[in-house]
Amino acid sequence: MSSCLQLGPRMLLQQLGCMARNVAAHFPAVNISAIAVGSEVLTSMPNAAPLLLPAIRFLQSALVASNLDKFVKVSTPHSSSIILDSFPPSQAFFNRSLDPILSPLLRFLQSTSSPLFLNVYPYYEYMQSNGVIPLDYALFRPLPPNKEAVDTNTLLHYTNVFDALLDAAYFAMEFLNVTNVPVVVLESGWPHKGDPSTEPDATTENADTYNSNLIRHVLNSTGTPKHPGIPVPTYIYELYDEDQRPGSLSEKSWGLFDSTGLPAYTLHLAGSGLLLANDTTNQTFCVAREGADPKMLQAALDWACGPGKVNCSVLMQGQACSEPDDVQAHASYAFNAYYHGMGMRSSTCYFSGVAAITTTDPSHDTCRFAGSGGKNGTSLLNNTALAPSANSTADQSSTTRTTIFTQAPFLQVLVLLTLATLQLL
């Protein structure tokens, strides 16, 4: 976690420096879509709450000054516990003691087209309900119609806790006369281990069921009963167990992997259309996304061959990868070289959304792509990058590729990198 937010007289200058180091230096090669300021500040650090919106505004000013505000949004994650009377969702409202902070914060999010970050944990809702909430309802398991929860005010039917909590957030915002603020779920998951006497439902089976069903639910773009068809980007909590974390056994056991890096359990993703890189024995490539805007591709190609330090000499006229001479082909080579040069981390195959990971080797004729086993006689990255000549924008190839994480309402099995935290002077 990078700490680049200190409140003081030189704050804006500090933010500009922080933005240059942590965001601008890596954008657009790295998928940076948002900055999360703190974590559940209103409930975990209430004394810092008055400083939250000023801090966010300073970061927004730094984004504007860096010409990144259209691409990178700034918000702050909230615990869903700030929503009171969450069922029925239509009667939900935010804790009124937080209105002096939340009202201007939500108006800021509305004015900057930024999302409300929410941490949503059906596990806790289930545990705290003392048997009122059925386990199947918390785990996205199918329910017969007579078991679905119904909001008597709207007659909307709810088949899972997750959707009900999201709609409670939408209704709570409407209660404060704020609309058109999307919700992004920054944390959601289920513990795979717990104390058998007090946490009997923290099991690998339930963790697999919840996270697998959550992934399908999000990727299917079903939205919520209040906002059907509107995707809710969601991040799974968390990648690794935290065996040194204080608290109960379940608090240490939310990871997809244990603290040694071994899988805690296997997600069952059949039918989700999602392909994980580890399933392909590392034979993955990063290529230009089919149908991507040629101007955006050219800008990303220029970045890869310039600041990205990809050796693009092989794309020059007469060289092994000069043909086909179009931006799609040249960008694919440069994107893939950068991706492999950076260790094939999925976050390095983004380029403002015009790149995608594929399991199909894009090598052709004498042009060998990194990861294919062949060589073109040049290193992937160098310190004096050579930009290729201007590329045409001819019709793109119609070759079918199997891609990873192609869904627009994407769900990333990652912990969001928080670039900003509050530090009190």
Backbone torsions as a table, in degrees:
resi	resn	phi	psi	omega
1	MET	NA	123.8	-177.9
2	SER	-92.1	127.9	-179.8
3	SER	-97.2	106.7	-178.2
4	CYS	-130.6	23.5	-177.6
5	LEU	-128.5	104.1	176.0
6	GLN	-125.5	131.7	-175.9
7	LEU	-86.2	121.5	-178.3
8	GLY	-176.6	-179.3	-174.8
9	PRO	-66.1	-23.5	-179.4
10	ARG	-105.7	29.5	-171.3
11	MET	-60.7	-44.8	-176.1
12	LEU	-63.3	-41.5	177.1
13	LEU	-61.5	-39.4	178.0
14	GLN	-63.3	-40.1	-179.5
15	GLN	-65.8	-39.8	178.7
16	LEU	-62.8	-42.1	178.0
17	GLY	-65.4	-41.7	178.4
18	CYS	-63.2	-42.9	-179.2
19	MET	-62.8	-40.6	179.7
20	ALA	-64.7	-41.7	-176.5
21	ARG	-74.0	-42.8	-167.9
22	ASN	-103.4	-17.4	-177.3
23	VAL	-121.9	-64.5	-174.7
24	ALA	-58.5	-34.7	-177.7
25	ALA	-66.3	-22.3	-175.2
26	HIS	-113.9	-6.8	-177.4
27	PHE	-93.9	136.4	9.8
28	PRO	-99.8	5.4	-176.4
29	ALA	-60.3	-35.3	177.9
30	VAL	-100.5	137.8	-178.8
31	ASN	-73.7	92.0	176.0
32	ILE	-112.4	106.6	-176.6
33	SER	-107.4	-17.6	-176.5
34	ALA	-160.3	157.4	173.6
35	ILE	-116.0	125.5	178.2
36	ALA	-98.5	119.4	-178.9
37	VAL	-92.0	110.1	-179.9
38	GLY	68.6	-165.9	177.4
39	SER	-152.7	114.0	179.4
40	GLU	52.0	46.3	-177.0
41	VAL	-59.9	-41.2	-174.6
42	LEU	-63.7	-27.9	-178.7
43	THR	-105.3	-28.7	-177.5
44	SER	-98.7	-22.9	179.2
45	MET	-135.8	60.2	-173.8
46	PRO	-57.9	-28.8	178.9
47	ASN	-66.6	-23.5	179.7
48	ALA	-89.5	-5.9	-174.9
49	ALA	-54.2	-41.8	-179.9
50	PRO	-63.7	-19.7	-179.0
51	LEU	-89.3	-9.2	-171.3
52	LEU	-65.1	-53.5	-177.6
53	LEU	-65.3	-42.4	175.0
54	PRO	-57.1	-39.5	178.8
55	ALA	-63.8	-42.9	179.4
56	ILE	-64.3	-40.3	179.3
57	ARG	-63.9	-39.3	177.8
58	PHE	-63.5	-42.0	177.8
59	LEU	-64.2	-39.8	176.8
60	GLN	-61.2	-41.3	177.8
61	SER	-61.8	-39.0	178.4
62	ALA	-67.4	-37.3	176.2
63	LEU	-64.1	-42.9	178.5
64	VAL	-61.8	-44.8	-179.7
65	ALA	-64.2	-26.9	179.7
66	SER	-93.6	4.5	-178.2
67	ASN	58.2	34.8	-179.7
68	LEU	-113.5	-1.8	-171.9
69	ASP	-65.7	-22.6	178.1
70	LYS	-78.4	-19.1	-175.2
71	PHE	-108.6	-31.4	-176.1
72	VAL	-118.9	125.1	-179.9
73	LYS	-104.7	156.8	179.3
74	VAL	-123.8	133.8	180.0
75	SER	-153.9	-170.7	180.0
76	THR	-141.6	136.2	-177.8
77	PRO	-75.7	139.8	178.3
78	HIS	-120.9	147.1	168.8
79	SER	-73.2	142.0	177.7
80	SER	-66.5	-8.7	178.3
81	SER	-69.4	-11.5	176.0
82	ILE	-73.5	-11.4	177.6
83	ILE	-93.4	122.5	179.9
84	LEU	-102.1	152.6	-178.7
85	ASP	50.5	56.5	-173.1
86	SER	-72.5	-11.1	172.3
87	PHE	-136.2	132.6	-0.8
88	PRO	-68.8	147.0	-176.2
89	PRO	-54.2	-34.0	-176.5
90	SER	-65.5	-15.8	179.1
91	GLN	-102.5	4.6	-175.7
92	ALA	-71.4	149.4	174.8
93	PHE	-152.0	157.4	177.8
94	PHE	-75.7	151.7	173.8
95	ASN	-49.5	117.5	-170.5
96	ARG	-64.9	-23.8	178.1
97	SER	-66.8	-16.4	-179.7
98	LEU	-95.7	-4.0	-177.0
99	ASP	-54.1	-40.7	-179.9
100	PRO	-60.9	-25.1	177.1
101	ILE	-93.2	-46.4	-173.2
102	LEU	-68.8	-39.6	-177.1
103	SER	-59.0	-54.0	177.8
104	PRO	-67.1	-31.1	178.3
105	LEU	-64.7	-44.8	179.6
106	LEU	-66.1	-36.4	176.9
107	ARG	-65.8	-36.3	175.8
108	PHE	-63.3	-46.0	179.5
109	LEU	-60.5	-39.7	179.0
110	GLN	-64.3	-42.4	-176.2
111	SER	-72.4	-23.9	-178.3
112	THR	-106.2	8.2	-178.1
113	SER	54.7	39.4	179.7
114	SER	-101.7	154.4	-177.1
115	PRO	-87.8	160.2	167.7
116	LEU	-85.5	120.3	177.2
117	PHE	-86.5	127.7	-177.1
118	LEU	-133.9	135.3	172.5
119	ASN	-96.5	119.6	-171.7
120	VAL	-119.6	116.9	-176.8
121	TYR	-126.6	88.5	175.0
122	PRO	-57.2	-26.5	178.0
123	TYR	-58.2	-46.7	-179.7
124	TYR	-67.3	-39.2	177.8
125	GLU	-59.9	-43.4	179.2
126	TYR	-63.7	-46.2	-177.3
127	MET	-64.6	-37.2	-175.5
128	GLN	-83.8	-7.1	-176.3
129	SER	-83.4	-8.3	179.8
130	ASN	54.8	43.2	175.5
131	GLY	91.2	-6.8	179.9
132	VAL	-68.9	-41.5	179.3
133	ILE	-88.7	121.0	178.1
134	PRO	-67.5	147.4	179.3
135	LEU	-60.3	-41.7	-179.6
136	ASP	-60.3	-36.0	179.4
137	TYR	-66.4	-34.2	178.8
138	ALA	-77.0	-27.7	-173.4
139	LEU	-96.4	8.6	-177.9
140	PHE	67.5	16.7	178.4
141	ARG	-72.1	148.6	-178.6
142	PRO	-59.3	139.0	179.0
143	LEU	-120.1	142.8	172.0
144	PRO	-66.0	151.6	-176.5
145	PRO	-51.8	-34.8	-177.6
146	ASN	-76.1	-6.4	178.2
147	LYS	-103.0	-6.8	179.2
148	GLU	-69.3	146.5	176.6
149	ALA	-80.9	135.9	-177.4
150	VAL	-121.2	128.9	172.9
151	ASP	-80.8	110.4	-174.1
152	THR	-67.8	-17.7	179.1
153	ASN	-81.5	-33.6	-176.4
154	THR	-112.7	-13.4	-174.7
155	LEU	63.0	18.5	174.8
156	LEU	-77.0	139.0	-179.2
157	HIS	-99.4	136.6	-179.4
158	TYR	-119.7	125.6	-178.2
159	THR	-102.0	-1.8	-179.6
160	ASN	-158.7	156.5	-179.0
161	VAL	-66.3	-38.0	-176.3
162	PHE	-54.8	-52.7	-179.3
163	ASP	-63.6	-38.8	-179.6
164	ALA	-62.7	-40.0	178.8
165	LEU	-68.2	-38.0	178.2
166	LEU	-64.4	-45.2	179.3
167	ASP	-66.6	-32.1	174.7
168	ALA	-60.6	-38.3	177.6
169	ALA	-65.7	-42.8	178.4
170	TYR	-61.5	-45.4	-179.9
171	PHE	-66.5	-37.8	178.9
172	ALA	-63.7	-37.2	176.7
173	MET	-67.2	-40.7	178.2
174	GLU	-61.6	-34.0	178.0
175	PHE	-59.8	-29.2	177.2
176	LEU	-97.3	15.9	177.6
177	ASN	62.6	36.0	176.7
178	VAL	-119.0	125.8	177.9
179	THR	-131.7	172.7	177.0
180	ASN	62.0	26.1	171.2
181	VAL	-104.2	112.9	-179.6
182	PRO	-70.3	158.4	177.1
183	VAL	-108.3	132.7	171.5
184	VAL	-117.7	126.1	179.0
185	VAL	-87.2	110.1	-175.1
186	LEU	-84.4	-23.8	177.8
187	GLU	-144.7	131.8	169.6
188	SER	-160.9	143.1	-178.9
189	GLY	179.0	-165.9	-179.0
190	TRP	-151.7	133.2	-179.6
191	PRO	-71.4	142.9	-177.5
192	HIS	-98.5	0.9	-179.2
193	LYS	-153.0	143.5	178.7
194	GLY	-161.1	173.1	176.8
195	ASP	-67.3	120.0	-176.4
196	PRO	-57.6	-28.0	-176.4
197	SER	-82.4	-29.7	-176.4
198	THR	-118.2	-17.1	-177.7
199	GLU	-133.3	56.3	-172.6
200	PRO	-66.3	-18.8	-177.2
201	ASP	-98.2	6.1	172.1
202	ALA	-88.2	84.7	-175.2
203	THR	-130.6	161.3	177.9
204	THR	-63.4	-36.8	179.3
205	GLU	-62.2	-45.9	-179.5
206	ASN	-70.2	-36.9	177.7
207	ALA	-63.9	-43.8	176.7
208	ASP	-61.2	-46.5	-178.8
209	THR	-60.8	-48.5	-176.9
210	TYR	-64.3	-52.9	-174.5
211	ASN	-67.8	-38.2	177.4
212	SER	-64.3	-44.4	178.6
213	ASN	-67.7	-35.8	177.5
214	LEU	-62.3	-44.7	180.0
215	ILE	-60.5	-47.2	178.6
216	ARG	-60.1	-43.6	-177.2
217	HIS	-61.1	-45.0	-177.9
218	VAL	-70.8	-43.7	-177.2
219	LEU	-69.8	-22.2	177.7
220	ASN	-78.2	-5.6	176.7
221	SER	55.2	37.6	-179.8
222	THR	-74.4	-20.7	-177.1
223	GLY	68.6	-152.0	179.3
224	THR	-121.5	166.4	177.2
225	PRO	-55.7	-35.9	179.3
226	LYS	-74.6	-36.7	-178.5
227	HIS	-128.2	69.4	-178.5
228	PRO	-64.3	141.4	177.1
229	GLY	81.3	-5.5	178.5
230	ILE	-94.4	114.2	-175.1
231	PRO	-66.7	150.5	177.3
232	VAL	-122.6	96.1	177.4
233	PRO	-54.1	135.4	-172.0
234	THR	-138.4	138.8	179.2
235	TYR	-116.0	130.0	-179.5
236	ILE	-78.2	135.2	172.8
237	TYR	-105.2	117.0	3.2
238	GLU	-144.4	179.7	-176.2
239	LEU	-74.9	-46.5	-176.7
240	TYR	-123.6	148.6	170.4
241	ASP	-61.9	153.9	175.8
242	GLU	-116.8	84.9	-172.9
243	ASP	-69.8	-16.6	178.5
244	GLN	-96.5	2.4	-177.9
245	ARG	-72.0	135.8	178.0
246	PRO	-69.9	160.2	177.2
247	GLY	111.7	-165.2	-176.4
248	SER	-70.3	169.2	179.8
249	LEU	-60.3	-38.0	-179.4
250	SER	-64.5	-32.8	179.9
251	GLU	-63.0	-24.5	-178.8
252	LYS	-92.0	-3.2	-163.0
253	SER	-127.8	48.0	178.9
254	TRP	-99.7	-3.9	-170.7
255	GLY	-75.3	151.6	167.9
256	LEU	-73.4	-23.6	177.1
257	PHE	-126.0	151.2	176.6
258	ASP	-79.7	-178.6	-173.9
259	SER	-69.4	-11.8	176.9
260	THR	-95.1	-3.5	179.4
261	GLY	96.3	0.1	178.3
262	LEU	-84.8	146.2	179.2
263	PRO	-58.8	131.3	176.7
264	ALA	-73.9	-30.4	176.6
265	TYR	-166.7	171.5	-177.2
266	THR	-106.1	122.3	175.4
267	LEU	-71.4	141.2	177.2
268	HIS	-106.1	106.3	-171.3
269	LEU	-112.3	18.0	-179.2
270	ALA	-55.5	130.3	178.1
271	GLY	86.9	-3.9	-178.2
272	SER	-86.8	-14.9	-177.8
273	GLY	74.7	14.1	-176.8
274	LEU	-105.7	131.1	179.0
275	LEU	-118.8	121.7	-179.9
276	LEU	-89.3	143.5	-176.2
277	ALA	-59.5	-35.0	-177.3
278	ASN	-66.4	-17.0	178.8
279	ASP	-77.5	-7.9	-173.9
280	THR	-114.4	23.1	179.1
281	THR	46.7	41.7	174.0
282	ASN	69.0	8.5	176.8
283	GLN	-86.7	73.6	-179.9
284	THR	-126.1	152.3	-176.9
285	PHE	-135.2	155.4	177.9
286	CYS	-112.1	121.0	-175.6
287	VAL	-132.1	166.3	175.7
288	ALA	-65.5	135.0	-178.6
289	ARG	-69.6	135.8	177.6
290	GLU	-58.5	133.3	177.8
291	GLY	79.9	6.3	-179.6
292	ALA	-66.7	150.0	179.5
293	ASP	-61.8	124.3	-176.8
294	PRO	-58.4	-35.5	179.9
295	LYS	-67.5	-39.2	177.3
296	MET	-68.2	-37.0	176.0
297	LEU	-61.9	-44.0	-179.3
298	GLN	-63.4	-41.5	178.9
299	ALA	-63.3	-41.5	178.9
300	ALA	-68.3	-37.8	176.6
301	LEU	-62.5	-44.2	178.5
302	ASP	-61.1	-38.1	179.1
303	TRP	-67.3	-44.7	-177.8
304	ALA	-61.4	-41.3	-178.0
305	CYS	-82.8	-8.4	177.9
306	GLY	-110.0	-98.3	-179.6
307	PRO	-58.1	-28.7	179.9
308	GLY	-74.2	-12.0	174.0
309	LYS	62.1	30.5	172.1
310	VAL	-77.4	137.0	175.9
311	ASN	-78.1	100.2	-175.2
312	CYS	-99.3	14.7	-178.7
313	SER	-62.0	-27.0	-179.4
314	VAL	-68.3	-12.5	178.7
315	LEU	-91.4	-6.5	-179.0
316	MET	-67.9	157.7	-177.9
317	GLN	-54.8	130.8	178.7
318	GLY	87.6	-7.2	-179.4
319	GLN	-89.8	174.6	-168.7
320	ALA	-60.4	-31.2	-175.2
321	CYS	-116.4	23.1	-179.3
322	SER	-73.2	-25.6	179.1
323	GLU	-109.7	143.6	-4.7
324	PRO	-69.4	143.9	-176.2
325	ASP	-86.6	71.7	175.3
326	ASP	-140.9	159.6	-172.6
327	VAL	-65.5	-31.6	179.7
328	GLN	-62.7	-48.5	-177.5
329	ALA	-68.4	-44.5	-178.7
330	HIS	-66.8	-40.4	178.8
331	ALA	-64.2	-39.2	179.3
332	SER	-59.5	-43.7	179.6
333	TYR	-63.0	-46.7	-176.8
334	ALA	-67.0	-43.0	179.2
335	PHE	-59.5	-45.2	-177.0
336	ASN	-66.6	-38.2	177.8
337	ALA	-63.3	-41.8	178.5
338	TYR	-65.5	-44.8	-178.8
339	TYR	-58.4	-47.3	179.7
340	HIS	-72.7	-35.0	178.0
341	GLY	-66.0	-24.0	179.7
342	MET	-99.3	16.7	174.1
343	GLY	85.8	17.2	177.2
344	MET	59.2	33.1	173.5
345	ARG	-74.0	133.3	-175.8
346	SER	-58.8	-30.0	-178.6
347	SER	-68.5	-15.7	-179.6
348	THR	-92.8	5.8	174.6
349	CYS	-118.4	76.1	-178.7
350	TYR	-136.2	-62.3	177.2
351	PHE	49.9	58.6	178.5
352	SER	57.9	29.7	174.7
353	GLY	87.8	3.6	-178.4
354	VAL	-98.5	6.9	178.6
355	ALA	-120.2	155.5	178.3
356	ALA	-148.7	151.2	177.3
357	ILE	-87.4	139.1	-179.7
358	THR	-134.0	155.6	174.8
359	THR	-97.4	-2.1	179.1
360	THR	-91.5	125.0	-179.9
361	ASP	-65.9	118.1	-178.2
362	PRO	-83.8	3.2	179.5
363	SER	-59.2	149.8	-179.9
364	HIS	-153.1	146.0	178.6
365	ASP	46.5	-120.5	-178.8
366	THR	-92.4	-0.2	-177.0
367	CYS	-93.7	110.7	-179.8
368	ARG	-102.5	126.9	179.1
369	PHE	-87.1	149.8	175.4
370	ALA	-55.2	133.7	-179.1
371	GLY	97.2	-10.6	-178.6
372	SER	-87.9	-12.0	-179.4
373	GLY	98.9	-18.2	178.3
374	GLY	-96.1	174.5	-179.8
375	LYS	-135.8	151.5	175.1
376	ASN	-105.4	5.3	177.6
377	GLY	87.7	8.4	178.4
378	THR	-133.5	155.6	177.5
379	SER	-75.9	158.6	-177.4
380	LEU	-70.8	-46.0	-177.1
381	LEU	-122.0	147.7	173.5
382	ASN	-143.1	177.0	-177.7
383	ASN	-93.9	-9.0	178.4
384	THR	-129.1	74.3	-173.6
385	ALA	-61.3	143.9	-179.7
386	LEU	-113.8	117.5	-179.0
387	ALA	-79.1	140.8	178.6
388	PRO	-74.7	167.9	176.0
389	SER	-68.8	165.4	-178.2
390	ALA	-57.3	140.8	-178.6
391	ASN	-102.8	150.9	174.4
392	SER	-76.5	169.5	176.9
393	THR	-119.7	49.3	-179.4
394	ALA	-67.4	169.2	179.0
395	ASP	-54.9	140.3	-175.8
396	GLN	-82.2	155.8	178.2
397	SER	-63.1	146.8	179.2
398	SER	-100.0	15.1	-179.6
399	THR	-57.3	131.2	179.0
400	THR	-81.6	132.5	178.8
401	ARG	-128.5	149.6	172.4
402	THR	-89.4	117.8	-175.7
403	THR	-112.7	159.7	-180.0
404	ILE	-111.7	138.7	178.2
405	PHE	57.5	45.9	-178.5
406	THR	-89.3	-15.5	-175.3
407	GLN	-66.5	133.0	179.4
408	ALA	-60.2	-46.4	175.7
409	PRO	-80.3	65.1	-168.2
410	PHE	-70.7	148.9	171.5
411	LEU	-116.3	119.8	-178.6
412	GLN	-101.2	126.3	177.6
413	VAL	-83.3	67.9	-175.9
414	LEU	-143.0	156.6	169.1
415	VAL	-90.6	124.0	-178.3
416	LEU	-61.5	128.6	176.2
417	LEU	-70.1	117.6	178.9
418	THR	-90.2	114.4	-174.6
419	LEU	-91.8	-10.0	-176.7
420	ALA	-136.8	134.6	175.7
421	THR	-134.2	156.2	179.5
422	LEU	-84.1	132.1	172.0
423	GLN	-128.6	122.4	-179.1
424	LEU	-86.5	135.1	178.0
425	LEU	-78.0	NA	NA
